Amino acid sequence: MPKIGMEPIRRASLIKATIAEMGNVGSLEVTVSRIAKRAGMSSALAHHYFGSKEAMFLAAMRHVLAVYGAEVRGALVAADGPEARARAVIRASFSASNFRREVVAAWLNFYVLAQTQDEVRRLLVVYQRRMVSNLAHALRPLMGARAADVACSIAAMIDGAYLHAALGAETPDAARAIARVEAYLTLALTAG
């Protein structure tokens, strides 16, 4: 007989194992068996909770996006003024919980899956629109009509930093990524 209340715990364990295995393998070639083993359960139980490997990947990305969203919201609450709000979004994008090897690998896989799976593509579009919206809203008082273009450029730089980190052999360097994106922001703000 199954233990009452175990499902959320096991689901969370499988999500964490999925992210860890994507970081370990670095591609979508992760097997349910490896994920289940890392989570300390059988493949059959993993399939029972998610139904497929793709559903596990989607749940993992929803988790990553939830953590990211919480970090951005927290950073925005603490920010004072438009420029600080834009910098808060940038810094939250490279926080310790968001910009680590396994999460970066999950993002790379997320982009790949978005090319073939409608539900993943929709989730990616929501994330991208929300990031650009947060940045544009912060920058509009400082830049007016240019805010949307600058916000799109910053969002592209953030995504680019994740791609570079995913494809590079080094550990993701958050401080360097923040410095590069913020340097562009400073340049855009002074260009008037």
For each residue, the residues with C-beta under 8 A, 3 or more apart:
1:
2: 6
3: 6
4:
5: 8 9
6: 2 3 9 10
7: 10 11 49
8: 5 11 12
9: 5 6 12 13
10: 6 7 13 14 39 41 45 49
11: 7 8 14 15 49 50 59
12: 8 9 15 16
13: 9 10 16 17 39 40 41
14: 10 11 17 18 35 36 39 41 46 49 50 56 59
15: 11 12 18 19 56 59 60 63
16: 12 13 19 20 39
17: 13 14 20 21 35 36 38 39
18: 14 15 21 22 30 35 56 57 59 60 106
19: 15 16 22 23 60 63 64 102 103 106
20: 16 17 23 24 38 102
21: 17 18 24 25 30 34 35 38
22: 18 19 25 26 27 28 30 57 60 102 105 106 109
23: 19 20 26 100 101 102 103 104 105 106
24: 20 21 30 102
25: 21 22 29 30 34 105
26: 22 23 105 108 166
27: 22 30 109
28: 22 57 109 112 113
29: 25
30: 18 21 22 24 25 27 34 35 53
31: 34 35 53
32: 35 36 43 46 47 53 56
33: 36 37 43
34: 21 25 30 31 37 38
35: 14 17 18 21 30 31 32 38 39 46 53 56
36: 14 17 32 33 39 41 42 43 45 46
37: 33 34 40
38: 17 20 21 34 35
39: 10 13 14 16 17 35 36 46
40: 13 37
41: 10 13 14 36 45 46
42: 36 45 46
43: 32 33 36 46 47
44: 47 48
45: 10 36 41 42 48 49
46: 14 32 35 36 39 41 42 43 49 50 56
47: 32 43 44 50 51 52
48: 44 45
49: 7 10 11 14 45 46
50: 11 14 46 47 53 55 56 59
51: 47 55
52: 47 55 56
53: 30 31 32 35 50 56 57
54: 57 58 113 117
55: 50 51 52 58 59
56: 14 15 18 32 35 46 50 52 53 59 60
57: 18 22 28 53 54 60 61 109 110 113 120
58: 54 55 61 62 113 117 119 120 123
59: 11 14 15 18 50 55 56 62 63
60: 15 18 19 22 56 57 63 64 106
61: 57 58 64 65 106 110 120 123
62: 58 59 65 66 123
63: 15 19 59 60 66 67
64: 19 60 61 67 68 98 103 106 107 110
65: 61 62 68 69 123 127
66: 62 63 69 70
67: 63 64 70 71 97 98
68: 64 65 71 72 92 93 98 127
69: 65 66 72 73 130
70: 66 67 73 74
71: 67 68 74 75 92 95 97 98
72: 68 69 75 76 88 89 92 93 134
73: 69 70 76 77
74: 70 71 77 78 92
75: 71 72 78 79 88 89 91 92
76: 72 73 79 85 88 89 134
77: 73 74
78: 74 75 88
79: 75 76 84 85 87 88 138
80: 84
81: 84 85
82: 85 86 138 139 140 141 142
83: 86 87 138 142 185 189
84: 79 80 81 87 88
85: 76 79 81 82 88 89 134 137 138
86: 82 83 89 90 135 138 139 154 185
87: 79 83 84 90 91 182 185
88: 72 75 76 78 79 84 85 91 92 138
89: 72 75 76 85 86 92 93 131 134 135 138 154
90: 86 87 93 94 154 158 178 181 182 185
91: 75 87 88 94 95 178
92: 68 71 72 74 75 88 89 95 98
93: 68 72 89 90 98 99 131 158 181
94: 90 91 98 99 158 161 174 177 178
95: 71 91 92 98 99 174
96: 99 100 174
97: 67 71 100 103
98: 64 67 68 71 92 93 94 95 103
99: 93 94 95 96 103 104 162 165 172 174 177
100: 23 96 97 103 104 172
101: 23 104 105 165 171 172
102: 19 20 22 23 24 105 106
103: 19 23 64 97 98 99 100 106 107
104: 23 99 100 101 107 108 162 165 166 172
105: 22 23 25 26 101 102 108 109 166
106: 18 19 22 23 60 61 64 102 103 109 110
107: 64 103 104 110 111 162 166
108: 26 104 105 111 112 162 163 166 167
109: 22 27 28 57 105 106 112 113
110: 57 61 64 106 107 113 114 120 123 124
111: 107 108 114 115 124 163
112: 28 108 109 115 116
113: 28 54 57 58 109 110 116 117 120
114: 110 111 117 120 121 123 124
115: 111 112 121
116: 112 113 120
117: 54 58 113 114 120 121
118: 121 122
119: 58 122 123
120: 57 58 61 110 113 114 116 117 123 124
121: 114 115 117 118 124 125
122: 118 119 125 126
123: 58 61 62 65 110 114 119 120 126 127
124: 110 111 114 120 121 127 128
125: 121 122 128 129
126: 122 123 129 130
127: 65 68 123 124 130 131
128: 124 125 131 132 155
129: 125 126 132 133
130: 69 126 127 133 134
131: 89 93 127 128 134 135 151 155 158
132: 128 129 135 136 148 151 152 155
133: 129 130 136 137 151
134: 72 76 85 89 130 131 137 138
135: 86 89 131 132 138 139 147 150 151 154 155
136: 132 133 139 140 147 148 150 151
137: 85 133 134 140
138: 79 82 83 85 86 88 89 134 135
139: 82 86 135 136 142 143 146 147 150 151
140: 82 136 137 143 144 147
141: 82
142: 82 83 139 147 189
143: 139 140 146 147 150 188 189
144: 140 147
145: 148
146: 139 143 149 150 188
147: 135 136 139 140 142 143 144 150 151
148: 132 136 145 151 152
149: 146 152 153
150: 135 136 139 143 146 147 153 154 185 188
151: 131 132 133 135 136 139 147 148 154 155
152: 132 148 149 155 156
153: 149 150 156 157 184 188
154: 86 89 90 135 150 151 157 158 181 184 185
155: 128 131 132 135 151 152 158 159
156: 152 153 159 160
157: 153 154 160 161 180 181 184
158: 90 93 94 131 154 155 161 162 177 181
159: 155 156 162 163
160: 156 157 163 164
161: 94 157 158 164 165 177 180 181
162: 99 104 107 108 158 159 165 166
163: 108 111 159 160 166 167
164: 160 161 167 168
165: 99 101 104 161 162 168 170 172 173 177
166: 26 104 105 107 108 162 163
167: 108 163 164
168: 164 165
169:
170: 165 173
171: 101
172: 99 100 101 104 165 177
173: 165 170 176 177
174: 94 95 96 99 177 178
175: 178 179
176: 173 179 180
177: 94 99 158 161 165 172 173 174 180 181
178: 90 91 94 174 175 181 182
179: 175 176 182 183
180: 157 161 176 177 183 184
181: 90 93 154 157 158 161 177 178 184 185
182: 87 90 178 179 185 186
183: 179 180 186 187
184: 153 154 157 180 181 187 188
185: 83 86 87 90 150 154 181 182 188 189
186: 182 183 189 190
187: 183 184 190 191
188: 143 146 150 153 184 185 191
189: 83 142 143 185 186
190: 186 187
191: 187 188
192:
